[in-house]
């Protein structure tokens, strides 16, 4: 079937028309989810070496060198593409300089990020009597995978990298059921037990030694708009969770509020105001109705 007669009509629905594309830079490449997924695998192997795919790798140094080289080259390509897509008019040489600066910053901080991830894993082990070893936490618990990716994505987010940080966290969201925006700031020794259904919004700030359980939402209460009705972006609209707080399953905490240090938030609590330090917040027990069932007689 000849589709040429449909082409012009379809192109009218693009902001970038065919003429404009030819006049400027042509079609822009986009980062690909599958390529970012490969990068996440390199990250995991770099932080927790042990998967010797190449028989020529025989030492820890060889394995770290192998994955660091693969990580940097693949991540460089995807960040460069993201910059070019967002800032197509920027000089290519400048884009390469910006990309190189981001890769350099990340590689310089990989050791610090790994230390943070180890503290997260240790917090998981210290808080879960079902775990038999730290290796079990690292290899089996979805929170470690999610936090490993989040801490790298957050670094790239702070560096101003477009698209890639959000793609990283959306891949992990799909994989683990934990939705952590790359903008969220998370302190030391953080852990999420079970993890499924947890939502942590962009401007959330979490202190040290905080623990969440499944289904917790740290979200926005409302979305402020300007005089024209457009969303105002970049404002603080998610909670701040201070040090040593525990938040149990399915609790919902909304808005730019603060949960004070050493507080405990009970399961299914709904909170939209500040909570003082050293508080215990428990929802009122629901009424439980128990009735006696009639026994069923068996027939001969």
Helices and strands as residue ranges (DSSP letters): H 4-11, H 18-23, H 33-47, H 60-86, H 92-127, H 134-140, H 142-158, H 164-176, E 179-180, E 185-186, E 191-193, E 199-200, E 205-206, E 211-213, E 217-219, E 240-241, E 246-247, E 252-254, E 258-259, E 264-265, E 270-271, E 280-281
